[in-house]
Amino acid sequence: MPQGKAIDVRDRQFVVRLKDYFDQERHQGLSVSTQDPAGHVAKALGIGKRTVKAILSTYHQGGHIAAPALESKGNPPYRIKPALETVIRQRIRELNRQGSHVSVRSLSHWLSKNYEAVPRATLGRTLQRMGVVYGKSLNKPVLRGRDEVLIARRVYLRKKLANRDPHGDTLRPEVYLDESYVNVNHSPARTWYFADDGPWVQKPSGKGLRLILVHAMTAGGWVEGAKLVFQAKRRTGDYHGQMNFENFRRWFIDCLLPHIPKASLIVMDNAPYHNVYTDEGFYPTTSTKKADLQSWLQQHHPEMYQEAMIKAELVAVCRQFCPKPEYELDRIAQAEGHQLLRTPQYHPELQPLEECWAVVKNHCAEKCDYTMQGLRAHLEEGFDKVTSETCRAVIADMQSEEDRYWREDMEESEE
């Protein structure tokens, strides 16, 4: 052991045992046996002979003393480390954007190769708790590159770029709104501790209660008065399943619109409760009754009606001739002089609030005390960490992504 290095309790015990062993040999006679040195070491230190041989074998092979492997007792962990959940979410979205197939097998292999091994059964349960759906896959041409998504991206980018002046500044103030969630047991998976003592932190099992987060931001920071935090009724699934249109509509009218600049361009995603039509007029959906479809078509376009038409045909024909109603939120925003713009599907990188959520959640993880009272306090601190500088930086990153998509789409169309 190098001089100047601190000697822990276990090393001190070895010193005492070794001294006692040599004292016993001194009292036994003038000479001692030199046979079985490993056995002498084991007896002197009070450890097993097999352990001594294993340590010496490793030392002779590598020239160093290997640290002992930490034994895992009991059943394997029910859930993976919170840090890996972020990695998994980013990986799945990346593969989805590429149009690549995602399976538990391939995801487990990727994690094992790049991070750490995760049992497939554990990974599968984790994906379900994260709200990841295992459904029918689509090949690459019909995902991000399919025509309707490409057109939606072009329409979105054209409106966003039209809102920039020659210097890159926005003509109309841009407001970004988004929803997310955080669990009461959201915390780092690793901590520093003394090997002799072992880890003292005892994390509760599961993710615990969940808070739903709703907020909005501009280049100047958070929108004052727009923050909404409430406890979810369920602990699993995505936050979209915890929100409904009436609650969001109330927040939109009472908390957002009164606090944003005049004539703002409001950007949000395509969550179902963002896209609820007004009650005015008739617009057919798959849930519309067949009798209602027949009645509308006979009344407005009798020349297109046939008695033998099945419901799917009726829906298709009615949609062709029926004027599409307006979204409720669009009408509310336009009445206040604002304009709503929805990001295209499969493009979370075009929502700068995603990076702000990461700042907030990382702070909550670092300060986690596994209590709801603590989580609410840490949330406030996390929101304070998102400054105007943060918002300007994430918006600049998002604008770079917009420019990249616009350029790459143009280049691909010329091929």
C-alpha positions as CSV (number, residue, x, y, z in Angstrom):
1,M,0.0,0.0,0.0
2,P,1.5,3.4,-1.0
3,Q,2.6,5.7,1.8
4,G,0.2,8.5,2.5
5,K,-2.9,6.5,1.6
6,A,-5.6,6.3,4.2
7,I,-6.2,2.9,5.7
8,D,-9.8,1.9,6.1
9,V,-11.2,-0.3,8.9
10,R,-10.9,-3.6,7.0
11,D,-7.2,-3.0,6.2
12,R,-6.6,-2.2,9.9
13,Q,-8.3,-5.5,10.8
14,F,-5.9,-7.3,8.5
15,V,-2.9,-5.7,10.1
16,V,-4.1,-6.8,13.6
17,R,-4.8,-10.4,12.4
18,L,-1.4,-10.6,10.6
19,K,0.4,-9.4,13.7
20,D,-1.4,-11.9,15.9
21,Y,-0.6,-14.7,13.5
22,F,3.1,-13.9,13.5
23,D,3.1,-13.7,17.3
24,Q,1.6,-17.2,17.4
25,E,4.3,-18.5,15.1
26,R,7.0,-16.9,17.3
27,H,5.7,-18.7,20.3
28,Q,5.5,-22.1,18.4
29,G,9.3,-22.4,17.9
30,L,12.4,-21.2,16.2
31,S,11.3,-22.3,12.7
32,V,8.1,-22.3,10.7
33,S,7.0,-24.3,7.6
34,T,7.3,-22.7,4.2
35,Q,4.8,-25.1,2.6
36,D,1.4,-23.9,1.3
37,P,2.0,-20.1,1.3
38,A,-1.6,-19.5,0.2
39,G,-2.9,-21.4,3.1
40,H,-0.7,-19.4,5.5
41,V,-2.0,-16.1,4.0
42,A,-5.6,-17.3,4.3
43,K,-5.1,-18.4,7.9
44,A,-3.3,-15.2,8.9
45,L,-5.9,-12.9,7.4
46,G,-8.9,-14.9,8.4
47,I,-10.3,-15.4,4.8
48,G,-10.8,-18.4,2.6
49,K,-7.9,-20.1,0.8
50,R,-9.9,-20.1,-2.4
51,T,-10.3,-16.4,-2.2
52,V,-6.6,-15.9,-1.7
53,K,-5.8,-18.0,-4.8
54,A,-8.4,-16.1,-6.9
55,I,-6.9,-12.8,-5.9
56,L,-3.4,-13.9,-6.7
57,S,-4.4,-15.5,-10.0
58,T,-5.9,-12.2,-11.2
59,Y,-2.9,-10.3,-9.9
60,H,-0.4,-12.5,-11.7
61,Q,-2.4,-12.3,-15.0
62,G,-3.0,-8.6,-15.1
63,G,-0.4,-7.1,-12.8
64,H,-3.1,-5.3,-10.7
65,I,-5.6,-6.0,-8.0
66,A,-9.1,-6.2,-9.4
67,A,-11.9,-4.5,-7.5
68,P,-14.5,-6.9,-6.2
69,A,-17.7,-7.3,-8.2
70,L,-20.7,-6.0,-6.4
71,E,-23.1,-8.9,-5.8
72,S,-26.7,-8.4,-6.8
73,K,-29.0,-9.9,-4.3
74,G,-32.6,-10.8,-4.8
75,N,-34.6,-10.5,-8.0
76,P,-33.5,-8.3,-10.9
77,P,-34.7,-4.7,-10.8
78,Y,-38.2,-4.2,-11.9
79,R,-37.4,-1.1,-13.8
80,I,-34.4,0.3,-15.5
81,K,-32.4,3.4,-14.6
82,P,-34.2,6.8,-15.2
83,A,-31.3,8.0,-17.2
84,L,-31.7,5.2,-19.7
85,E,-35.4,6.0,-20.2
86,T,-34.4,9.3,-21.8
87,V,-31.9,7.5,-24.0
88,I,-34.5,4.9,-25.0
89,R,-37.1,7.6,-25.8
90,Q,-34.6,9.5,-28.0
91,R,-33.5,6.2,-29.7
92,I,-37.1,5.2,-30.5
93,R,-37.9,8.6,-31.9
94,E,-34.8,8.6,-34.0
95,L,-35.6,5.2,-35.4
96,N,-39.2,6.3,-36.0
97,R,-38.1,9.4,-37.9
98,Q,-35.8,7.2,-40.0
99,G,-38.6,4.8,-40.7
100,S,-36.6,1.9,-39.1
101,H,-38.2,-1.1,-37.4
102,V,-38.1,-1.0,-33.6
103,S,-38.3,-4.2,-31.6
104,V,-37.4,-5.1,-28.0
105,R,-34.7,-7.5,-29.3
106,S,-33.0,-4.8,-31.4
107,L,-33.4,-2.1,-28.7
108,S,-32.0,-4.4,-26.0
109,H,-29.0,-5.3,-28.3
110,W,-28.4,-1.6,-29.0
111,L,-28.5,-0.7,-25.2
112,S,-26.1,-3.6,-24.4
113,K,-23.7,-2.4,-27.1
114,N,-23.7,1.3,-26.3
115,Y,-24.8,1.6,-22.6
116,E,-25.5,-1.5,-20.5
117,A,-27.4,-4.8,-20.7
118,V,-31.1,-4.7,-20.0
119,P,-33.2,-7.9,-19.8
120,R,-35.8,-8.0,-22.6
121,A,-38.6,-8.7,-20.2
122,T,-37.6,-5.6,-18.1
123,L,-37.3,-3.5,-21.2
124,G,-40.7,-4.6,-22.5
125,R,-42.4,-3.6,-19.2
126,T,-40.5,-0.3,-19.2
127,L,-41.7,0.5,-22.7
128,Q,-45.3,-0.1,-21.7
129,R,-45.0,2.1,-18.6
130,M,-43.4,4.9,-20.8
131,G,-46.5,4.9,-22.9
132,V,-44.8,3.3,-25.9
133,V,-47.3,1.5,-28.1
134,Y,-46.5,-1.7,-30.0
135,G,-48.5,-1.5,-33.2
136,K,-48.5,-2.0,-36.9
137,S,-45.3,-0.6,-38.4
138,L,-44.9,1.4,-41.5
139,N,-41.9,1.3,-43.8
140,K,-39.6,4.3,-44.3
141,P,-41.3,5.8,-47.4
142,V,-44.6,6.1,-45.5
143,L,-43.3,7.6,-42.3
144,R,-41.4,10.8,-42.3
145,G,-40.9,10.6,-46.0
146,R,-44.5,9.9,-46.9
147,D,-46.2,12.5,-49.0
148,E,-48.7,13.7,-46.4
149,V,-46.0,14.2,-43.8
150,L,-43.6,15.8,-46.3
151,I,-46.4,18.2,-47.4
152,A,-47.3,19.0,-43.8
153,R,-43.6,19.7,-43.1
154,R,-43.4,22.0,-46.1
155,V,-46.5,23.8,-45.2
156,Y,-45.3,24.3,-41.6
157,L,-41.8,25.4,-42.6
158,R,-43.1,27.7,-45.3
159,K,-45.2,29.6,-42.6
160,K,-42.4,29.6,-40.1
161,L,-39.8,30.9,-42.6
162,A,-42.3,33.5,-43.8
163,N,-42.4,34.8,-40.3
164,R,-38.7,35.7,-40.4
165,D,-37.3,39.0,-41.6
166,P,-34.0,39.2,-43.6
167,H,-32.0,39.4,-40.4
168,G,-33.5,36.2,-39.0
169,D,-35.8,38.0,-36.5
170,T,-39.5,37.1,-36.2
171,L,-42.2,39.3,-37.7
172,R,-44.9,38.1,-35.4
173,P,-44.0,37.0,-31.8
174,E,-43.7,33.2,-31.6
175,V,-45.2,31.4,-28.7
176,Y,-44.4,27.7,-28.1
177,L,-46.7,25.6,-25.9
178,D,-46.3,21.9,-24.8
179,E,-47.2,19.4,-22.2
180,S,-45.0,16.9,-20.3
181,Y,-44.9,15.0,-17.0
182,V,-42.6,14.1,-14.1
183,N,-42.9,11.3,-11.5
184,V,-42.3,11.7,-7.8
185,N,-39.5,9.0,-7.9
186,H,-37.7,10.6,-10.9
187,S,-34.0,10.6,-9.7
188,P,-30.5,9.6,-10.9
189,A,-29.7,5.9,-10.9
190,R,-26.1,6.3,-9.5
191,T,-24.5,7.9,-6.5
192,W,-21.0,8.0,-4.9
193,Y,-20.5,6.0,-1.8
194,F,-17.8,4.2,0.2
195,A,-17.4,0.6,-1.0
196,D,-17.1,-0.6,2.6
197,D,-20.3,1.1,3.6
198,G,-22.3,0.3,0.5
199,P,-25.0,2.6,-0.9
200,W,-27.3,4.1,1.7
201,V,-29.9,5.6,-0.7
202,Q,-32.9,3.3,-0.7
203,K,-35.1,4.3,-3.6
204,P,-38.8,3.5,-3.5
205,S,-40.0,0.9,-6.0
206,G,-41.8,2.1,-9.1
207,K,-42.2,5.7,-10.5
208,G,-44.7,6.9,-8.0
209,L,-47.3,9.6,-8.4
210,R,-47.2,11.8,-11.5
211,L,-47.5,15.5,-12.1
212,I,-48.7,16.8,-15.5
213,L,-46.9,19.9,-16.7
214,V,-48.3,22.5,-19.2
215,H,-46.5,25.7,-20.1
216,A,-45.6,28.1,-22.9
217,M,-42.4,30.0,-23.8
218,T,-41.2,32.8,-26.1
219,A,-37.7,33.9,-26.9
220,G,-37.9,36.0,-23.7
221,G,-38.5,33.1,-21.4
222,W,-41.6,31.4,-19.8
223,V,-44.9,33.0,-20.5
224,E,-45.9,34.6,-17.2
225,G,-49.1,33.0,-15.7
226,A,-49.2,30.1,-18.2
227,K,-47.8,27.4,-16.0
228,L,-50.1,24.6,-15.1
229,V,-49.2,21.7,-12.8
230,F,-51.6,19.1,-11.6
231,Q,-51.5,15.5,-10.4
232,A,-52.5,12.8,-12.8
233,K,-55.0,10.1,-11.9
234,R,-53.0,7.3,-13.3
235,R,-49.3,6.5,-12.9
236,T,-48.7,4.9,-16.3
237,G,-49.1,5.9,-20.0
238,D,-48.2,9.1,-21.7
239,Y,-49.4,12.6,-20.5
240,H,-51.7,12.8,-23.5
241,G,-54.0,10.3,-21.8
242,Q,-54.2,12.5,-18.7
243,M,-55.5,15.7,-20.5
244,N,-58.8,16.4,-22.2
245,F,-60.1,19.2,-24.4
246,E,-62.2,21.0,-21.8
247,N,-59.3,21.3,-19.4
248,F,-56.9,22.4,-22.1
249,R,-59.4,24.8,-23.6
250,R,-59.9,26.4,-20.2
251,W,-56.1,26.8,-19.7
252,F,-55.7,28.1,-23.3
253,I,-58.3,30.9,-22.7
254,D,-57.6,31.8,-19.1
255,C,-53.9,31.2,-18.7
256,L,-52.3,31.6,-22.1
257,L,-54.0,34.1,-24.3
258,P,-54.2,37.0,-21.8
259,H,-50.4,36.8,-21.2
260,I,-48.9,36.6,-24.7
261,P,-48.0,39.4,-27.1
262,K,-50.6,40.7,-29.6
263,A,-50.8,38.9,-33.0
264,S,-48.7,36.0,-31.8
265,L,-48.0,32.9,-33.8
266,I,-48.8,30.0,-31.4
267,V,-47.0,26.7,-32.1
268,M,-48.1,23.4,-30.7
269,D,-48.2,19.7,-31.6
270,N,-51.0,17.6,-32.9
271,A,-52.2,16.1,-29.6
272,P,-55.9,14.9,-30.0
273,Y,-57.2,17.5,-27.6
274,H,-55.5,20.2,-29.7
275,N,-57.5,19.2,-32.8
276,V,-61.2,19.2,-31.7
277,Y,-63.6,20.6,-34.3
278,T,-66.3,23.2,-33.6
279,D,-69.9,21.9,-33.1
280,E,-71.0,23.9,-36.1
281,G,-71.8,22.1,-39.3
282,F,-71.6,18.4,-40.1
283,Y,-68.3,16.6,-40.8
284,P,-68.3,12.8,-41.1
285,T,-66.0,10.6,-39.1
286,T,-65.7,6.8,-38.6
287,S,-67.9,7.2,-35.5
288,T,-70.7,8.9,-37.3
289,K,-73.8,6.8,-37.6
290,K,-74.6,5.3,-41.0
291,A,-78.1,6.7,-41.0
292,D,-76.7,10.2,-40.5
293,L,-74.3,9.8,-43.4
294,Q,-77.1,8.6,-45.7
295,S,-79.3,11.5,-44.6
296,W,-76.7,14.2,-45.2
297,L,-75.7,12.8,-48.6
298,Q,-79.3,12.4,-49.8
299,Q,-80.1,15.9,-48.8
300,H,-77.0,17.7,-50.2
301,H,-75.8,15.5,-53.0
302,P,-78.5,13.1,-54.0
303,E,-76.8,12.4,-57.3
304,M,-73.9,10.7,-55.4
305,Y,-76.1,8.5,-53.2
306,Q,-76.5,4.8,-53.9
307,E,-78.6,2.5,-51.8
308,A,-76.0,-0.2,-51.7
309,M,-73.2,2.0,-50.4
310,I,-71.5,0.7,-47.3
311,K,-70.5,3.0,-44.4
312,A,-66.8,3.3,-45.5
313,E,-68.0,4.5,-48.9
314,L,-70.4,7.0,-47.3
315,V,-67.7,8.4,-45.1
316,A,-65.4,8.9,-48.1
317,V,-68.0,10.5,-50.3
318,C,-69.3,12.8,-47.5
319,R,-65.8,14.0,-46.7
320,Q,-65.3,14.8,-50.4
321,F,-68.2,17.2,-50.5
322,C,-68.6,18.3,-46.9
323,P,-66.8,21.5,-45.9
324,K,-64.3,20.8,-43.2
325,P,-65.2,22.6,-40.0
326,E,-62.8,24.8,-38.1
327,Y,-60.8,23.7,-35.1
328,E,-62.2,25.1,-31.9
329,L,-58.8,26.4,-30.7
330,D,-58.1,28.1,-34.0
331,R,-61.4,30.0,-33.9
332,I,-60.6,31.1,-30.3
333,A,-57.1,32.2,-31.2
334,Q,-58.2,34.1,-34.3
335,A,-60.8,36.0,-32.4
336,E,-58.0,37.4,-30.2
337,G,-55.8,38.2,-33.3
338,H,-53.5,35.2,-33.0
339,Q,-52.7,32.4,-35.4
340,L,-52.2,28.7,-34.5
341,L,-49.6,26.6,-36.2
342,R,-49.2,22.8,-35.6
343,T,-45.9,21.0,-35.9
344,P,-45.9,18.1,-38.4
345,Q,-46.0,14.6,-37.1
346,Y,-42.7,12.8,-36.1
347,H,-40.9,16.1,-35.6
348,P,-40.4,16.7,-31.8
349,E,-37.1,18.5,-32.6
350,L,-39.2,21.4,-34.1
351,Q,-40.6,22.0,-30.6
352,P,-38.0,24.0,-28.5
353,L,-39.9,23.3,-25.3
354,E,-38.7,19.7,-25.4
355,E,-35.2,21.0,-24.4
356,C,-36.7,23.2,-21.7
357,W,-38.5,20.2,-20.2
358,A,-35.1,18.4,-20.0
359,V,-33.6,21.2,-17.9
360,V,-36.6,21.1,-15.5
361,K,-36.7,17.3,-15.2
362,N,-32.9,17.0,-14.7
363,H,-33.1,19.4,-11.8
364,C,-35.9,17.4,-10.3
365,A,-33.9,14.2,-10.6
366,E,-30.9,15.7,-8.9
367,K,-32.9,17.1,-6.0
368,C,-35.3,14.2,-5.7
369,D,-36.4,13.3,-2.1
370,Y,-39.2,10.9,-3.2
371,T,-42.0,13.1,-1.8
372,M,-44.7,15.0,-3.6
373,Q,-44.0,18.1,-1.5
374,G,-40.4,18.0,-2.5
375,L,-41.2,17.4,-6.2
376,R,-43.4,20.5,-6.3
377,A,-40.7,22.6,-4.7
378,H,-38.0,21.3,-7.0
379,L,-40.2,21.9,-10.0
380,E,-40.4,25.6,-9.2
381,E,-36.6,25.6,-9.0
382,G,-36.3,23.8,-12.3
383,F,-38.6,26.2,-14.0
384,D,-36.4,29.1,-12.7
385,K,-33.4,27.4,-14.3
386,V,-34.9,28.0,-17.8
387,T,-33.9,31.6,-18.4
388,S,-34.4,33.9,-21.4
389,E,-30.9,32.9,-22.5
390,T,-32.0,29.2,-22.4
391,C,-35.0,30.0,-24.5
392,R,-33.1,31.9,-27.1
393,A,-30.6,29.1,-27.3
394,V,-33.1,26.3,-27.8
395,I,-35.1,28.4,-30.4
396,A,-31.8,29.0,-32.3
397,D,-31.3,25.2,-32.3
398,M,-34.8,24.7,-33.5
399,Q,-34.4,27.3,-36.3
400,S,-31.3,25.4,-37.5
401,E,-33.3,22.3,-37.8
402,E,-36.0,24.1,-39.8
403,D,-33.3,25.4,-42.2
404,R,-31.8,21.9,-42.5
405,Y,-35.2,20.3,-43.3
406,W,-36.0,23.1,-45.8
407,R,-32.7,22.7,-47.6
408,E,-32.7,18.9,-47.6
409,D,-36.2,18.7,-48.9
410,M,-35.2,21.0,-51.8
411,E,-32.1,18.9,-52.5
412,E,-34.0,15.6,-52.5
413,S,-36.7,17.0,-54.9
414,E,-34.0,17.9,-57.4
415,E,-32.6,14.3,-57.5
